[in-house]
Amino acid sequence: MVVCVFLKTQNNSPSVWFQDGSYLAEFLLAKGYEVHGILRRSSSFNTGRIEHLYHNPQTHTEGSDFTGSAVTAVLHMKLHYGDLTDSTCLVKIINEVKPTEIYNLGAQSHVKISFDLAEYTADVDGVGTLRLLDAVKTCGLTDTVRFYQASTSELYGKVQEIPQKETTPFYPRSPYGHKTSSFWIKLSFLGIKLSKFAQITNLCSNFVTRKISRSVAKIHLGQLQCFSLGNLDSKRDWGHAKDYVEAMWLMLQQKEPIDFVIATGEVHSVREFVEKAFKHVGKTIVWEGKNEEEVGRCQETGVIHVKVDPKYYRPTEVDFLQGDSSKALKIIGWKPRVTFEELVKEMVDADIELMRNNPNA
């Protein structure tokens, strides 16, 4: 089986293998797939997350065989240069590879940046998906390709019901959320019927969780004293990307196309994530002050480690997101394995190791 994985972009910078893409590649390779990854061209190679899979990251256009750490068979992966804003290259890649499954993870997914780069976000995230679908249609593969479209909980925005499920009305509050909503509208308008579609909530390295784990790691190593955040009381349903990529694959193995919400069902605030992260490195955070004057102080040392900065507030806030994945459990047998506490610890430990070796990473 041959699969194409389209990768995330970070605002207007070259795309990289974010954690969902690298976990997905590892998962599919272990199942014997031939994986073709599509990434944007950059002046330097940025494939750090897959170096354990792809032993020669500079041979993007040639590919190479390798053996995964937990797999004994010889596996195959090839990287291609491509861009969701370039329909010609999409047609060329799809026609050359002729994939049986496509996972589109490509997006400008930074919510705050989407307000500054609204047109670019729409071009990559909304129209880009349309270009990819049209490429599949142009190549005559609509009857054979199973297509996974990564979506976002930002679709629900100003939530109309709690928890959010597959039938919950969309109410996006950002250009990033609107672009995903527009994808569903365009899909219905075109009448494109590929084998599979699905939606999922995403975790990305430029989200607030990564900022917290990275900052806590640097504070623990003595490389930083304090960092700033926006809305500490924003509540989210955070899950592990490794769990979510399994759900992606399970969706495409069904006989009929079905949309799913993939979530843990647990809600935690940004404030709680901060507290758990610091607790893992032996620091207890106590909160003082209110609103923009609020700070997080280390109880053991008295040092202020967290401040609130209004520049990190969203123009339109999304206060509460909680997913209901009971449909996924019932139909595809999926449920999350990694707990919130385990997720926080893993992220902090990974960033401690990263910052210890490369403080500027």
N, C-alpha and C positions, 0 to 999 in steps of 0.2 A: 504494500500500500504506500502511496505517495501523498505527502501532506505539505501544504504551504502555510507558513506562519508569518503574518504581517505584524511588524513590531511597532511599539509606541514611539512617539516623538516627544521631545520636551521643548515646549514653546517653539522657537524658530531654530533650534540647534539640531545637529545631526541626530538621527535616531540611534538608540542603543538597545541592547538586550536588557530590558527591565526584568524584575524577578518573575513575573508571570510568564514571560516569554522563555526564560531560561528553564524554569520548572516544567513548562509545557514541553519544550524540546527534550528534556531529560526523560519525562514520562513517556512520550511517544517513541523515542529511540529504544527504551526498555521493552516496548511492545512490538518492536521489529519494524517500525515505520522507516521509510526514507524521508528525511525531513529537509525541506527547503525553506530557509529563513530569508526574509526580505528586509533589508535595512537601507537607510539613506546613506549616500556617500558623504564622507567627511575627510578632513585633512589628516586625521590620525585614526588608527584602528581603535575601536572602543567596544571590545568584546570580552571584557573581564569576567562577566558573569557566566560565560560558557567556555572558559579556557580549560576547565576540567573535562569538558566534552569534546572540544574542538582543538586538537593538539597543535594545529598550525593556523592561528587566527588571521594570518596575513594572506592566506590563499582563499580569499572570499570568492573569487570568480572561478576557481578550479575545484574546490572541495577536496575532501580527503576522507579516508576510512579511519576509524578509530574504535577503541574498545572503551565503553563506559566503565566507571569504577565498580558498579554493581551488576554488570552484564557481561556474560562470557562471549556472546556472539559478536562478530564483526558488524558494526553499525555504520550507518551512512548519514552524513549531513552535509549540505551545501548551502553557502550563503550567496545571495544575489543582491546587487545594487538595484534599488527601486524606490519609488516615491508615489504616495497616494494622490499627489497632485499631477502626475504624469500618466495619462491614460495609455499612451503608446507603449511605455515600458511595462505596464500592467498586462496588456494584451500579449506582449512578447514573452513575458515570464510564464503566464498561464498557459499559453500555447506550447511553450517548450516543455514545461514540467508536466502538464496534464494531470493535475492533482485529483485525488479522490476525495480529499477533505481539505477545506480551507478554514483557518482560524484567523480572523481579523482582529488583532489587538492594537492596530495602528490608531493613534490619536494624539492630539495635543490635549492632554488631560489635566493640566494645571488650571484649577477653577479661577483663581484670581487673575492669572495671566490671560485667561480667555476674555476678560473684560477689556484688557489693553490690546489684545490681538483678536478681536471678534471676527473680523473677516477671514484671517488666516485659519482660525479655529474652525469656522464653518467650511472653508475650502478643504481642509484636511479631514476633518471628522465627519462632516455631513456629505459633501459632494464627493469626497474621497471614497467613501463606502459605495456611493452610487457608481463611481468609475470602476471600482473593483467588480461589482455585480455585472456591470455592462461588459467588462472584459470576459467574464465567465460566459455570458450570453453570446458574445461575438465569437468566442472559440468553440461554440457548439457543445458546451459541457453542462447545460442546465439540467439534463436528465441524469447525470452521473455524479456531479459534485455535491458533497454535503458541506454546507456553509455555516460556520459559527460566527456570530457577530457579538463581540464583547460590548456590553452596554454599561450603564452606571446607575447607581442609586440616586445620582443628581437629577435624574428624570423626574423623581417624585417631588423634589424641591420643597415647596410649601405643602406638606403632606395633607392628603385628603382623608386618610384613614391610617390607623395604627393597629397592628403592623402593616407594612406595605406588602402586597402580593401581586400576582400576575394581572389581576383585574383592576388594581388601583389606578385611578386616573392620573395622568402625568400633569405636573405643575412645575416645570423647570424654572429656576431662579438665576440662571447664568447662561452666557453664550455656550458654554460647554454642555450644559444640560439641554439647551434648545437644539443643539446640533444633533444630538442623539434622537431627540423627539422627531426632528425633521427626517431622519433616516426612515423611521417607521411610516411616516406619511408618504415619502417618495416610493417606498417599497409597495405600498398599497396602490398608489397611482399608476406605477409602471406595470403592475400585475405580474411581476417577476416571481416565479415559483421555483426556487431551488429546493434541494432535498431537505435542508434543515436550517432553522434559525433558532437562536436562543439569546437570552439576555442574562447578565451577571453583574453583581457589584464587584468593583475592582479595588485592589490595593496597589499603590504605585509609590516609587521611591521618592517622589517629590511631594507626597502628601505630608500632613503635619506629623504623623506618627514617626516617619523617618527623621524629620527635623528634631523631634524630641529624643529619639534613641541616639542619634548622632551627637547631639549636644550633651546629653548625659554621659556618653562615653568620653567625650573630650574633657568634661569637668572631672570625671573620675581619674583621668590620666594627667590632670593638672594642666591641660592645654587651653582651658576656657574657664571663666568664672561665672558668667551669666548669659542667658539668651532670652529672646522676647517672643511672645506668642500673641495671638489675637483673642478670639472668643474662647475662654476656658470652659464654658458651660455648654458648648456645642456637643451634642450626643450622636454617636455613630455606632453602627454594627460592624465591627472590624473582624475580619477572618484571615486565615493564612492562605497565601497564594498557592501553596502546594496542595491544599485541600481543594481549592477552587479549580485548578487545572484538571483534576480528576473529574469534576462535574462537567467541565467543558467537553471532555472526551465522551463521557457517558451520554450526554445529550445527543451527540452525533451518531450514536449506535442504535437509536430508536427507529422503529419502523415508520413512524409518522413525525412530521415536524411539530415540535412543541416548544413553547416559551416557558422559561423557568426563572424564578427569583432564587438566587443562591445566597444564603446568609447564615449566620450563626443563631440569630434570634435573640442574642444578648446585646444590650446597649450599655455603652460606657462613655463617659465624658472625656474631653481633652484633659481636664483637670485630673481625673482618675488615672489616665495613661501616664501623666507626668509623675504622679505619686508612686505608681507601681514601678516605673523605670528607675526612679531614684532609690526606692526601697531595695531594688535588686543590687545596687552598689553600696548598700549600707547607709543611706541617707534618708532621714525623715523630713518631708517637706511640710511646713505649716504655712498657712495663708494669712496674710495681713493686708488690711486696706480694702477698698471697694472700687469696682469699675476700673477705670484707667490707672488708678493709683495702686491697684492690687499687686502684691509681690509674693513670691514663694521663697521662704527662708529655710535654710537647713537648721533643724532643731539642734543638731549636735555641735555645729560650728558657729551658728549665727550669721553665716554668709548668705546673701541674697543670690539665688541661682536663677530665678524666673521673674520676668517682668511682663506687663501687658503693654503692647504698643498698638495704638489705633490704626497704624498703617497696615496692619495685618487683618483688620476687619474686612469682611466682604461688603461690597456695595449692597447686596441683598443676601441676607443670611439664611442658611438652611439649618434649623435648630435641632431637628430630631429625625433620625432615620433608623428604622428597625425593620429588617426583612423577615418574611414568613416563608420558609423553605419547605413547608410540609408537603407541598406538591412534589418536590424533588425527591423527598424521602419515600413517598408513596409510589411514584412511577419509576424512578431510576435507582432507588435505593441509596441515595447519597445523603450523608450527614457529616458535619464537621468533626474532625478528630482533635485538632489542636485547640487548647483552651486559650482564653484571653491572657491569663498569667504566663502560660508557656510562650505565647506569641511575643509578649513584651520582653521576656527574658532572652529569647532567641535573638531578637532584634538588637538589644543592648549588647549582648555578648559578641555578636557579629561585628558591631561597630567598634567595640573596644579593640578587637583584634585588628580591624582595618585601620583605625586611628593610631594604634600602637606602631604599626609598620609604615603608615603614610598619613601623617597628621593633616595634610592638605587634601585628602581624598574627599 
